[in-house]
Amino acid sequence: MTPETAITELRAGLELALLVGGPLLVVVLGVGVTVGLVQAATQINEPTVAFIAKAVALAVALAAMGSLLLGKLVDYTIALFQRIPSLVG
C-alpha cells in the first residue's frame, strides 16, 4: 500500500465520519443553544433540563435518520472490503 492510497482511504473514512456524525451533532447543538437561551431567559439553571432535552433530540434524530446513516456506513464497509485485494496487492 502506498502512502497516497493510505491517505485516500483515511480521507474517505473521515469524510464518512463527518457525514454520519455531522447531522446528529448539529441537532444536539441546536437544541443545546435553544435550551440555553430559554434557561438564561427564565433563570432556570438546572443542568438536567439541558441533558434531557439533548438526549431526547438525539433519540428523535437517530430514529428519523438512523436507517439512512446506517445504510451509508454499510455501503462504505462493503466497498472497503471489496477494495482490500487491490489495497494489499
C-alpha positions in Angstrom: 0.0 0.0 0.0 1.4 3.3 -1.0 1.2 6.4 1.2 -1.1 8.0 -1.3 -3.5 5.1 -1.1 -3.5 5.1 2.7 -4.2 8.9 2.8 -7.0 8.5 0.3 -8.6 5.7 2.4 -8.1 7.7 5.6 -9.7 10.7 4.0 -12.7 8.7 2.8 -13.2 7.3 6.3 -13.0 10.7 7.9 -15.5 12.1 5.4 -17.9 9.3 6.2 -17.5 10.0 9.9 -18.3 13.7 9.3 -21.3 12.7 7.1 -22.6 10.3 9.7 -21.9 12.3 12.9 -22.5 15.8 11.5 -26.3 15.9 11.3 -26.6 14.4 14.8 -24.2 16.9 16.3 -26.0 19.8 14.6 -29.3 18.7 16.1 -27.8 18.4 19.5 -26.0 21.8 19.1 -29.3 23.5 18.1 -31.2 22.0 21.0 -28.4 22.9 23.4 -28.4 26.6 22.2 -32.2 26.8 22.4 -32.3 25.3 25.8 -29.5 27.6 27.0 -31.4 30.6 25.7 -34.6 29.5 27.4 -32.7 28.8 30.7 -31.0 32.2 30.5 -34.3 34.0 29.9 -36.1 32.2 32.7 -33.1 31.9 35.1 -33.6 28.2 35.5 -30.1 26.8 35.7 -30.8 23.1 36.1 -28.2 21.0 34.1 -30.6 18.0 33.9 -33.0 20.0 31.8 -30.4 20.6 29.1 -29.2 17.0 29.3 -32.7 15.5 28.9 -33.6 17.8 26.0 -30.4 16.9 24.2 -30.9 13.2 24.8 -34.5 13.3 23.5 -33.4 15.3 20.5 -30.6 12.8 19.7 -33.0 9.9 20.1 -35.5 11.5 17.7 -32.8 12.4 15.2 -31.5 8.8 15.3 -35.0 7.5 14.8 -35.5 9.8 11.9 -32.1 9.4 10.2 -30.7 6.2 11.6 -31.5 4.0 8.7 -30.0 6.5 6.2 -26.8 6.8 8.2 -26.5 3.1 8.8 -27.0 2.5 5.1 -24.1 4.8 4.3 -21.9 3.0 6.8 -22.8 -0.4 5.4 -22.2 0.8 1.8 -18.8 2.2 2.8 -17.8 -1.0 4.6 -18.9 -3.2 1.7 -16.9 -1.1 -0.7 -13.9 -1.1 1.6 -14.0 -4.9 1.9 -14.2 -5.2 -1.9 -11.2 -2.9 -2.3 -9.0 -4.9 0.1 -7.4 -7.1 -2.6 -6.4 -4.0 -4.6 -5.1 -2.3 -1.5 -2.9 -5.2 -0.3 -1.7 -6.3 -3.7 
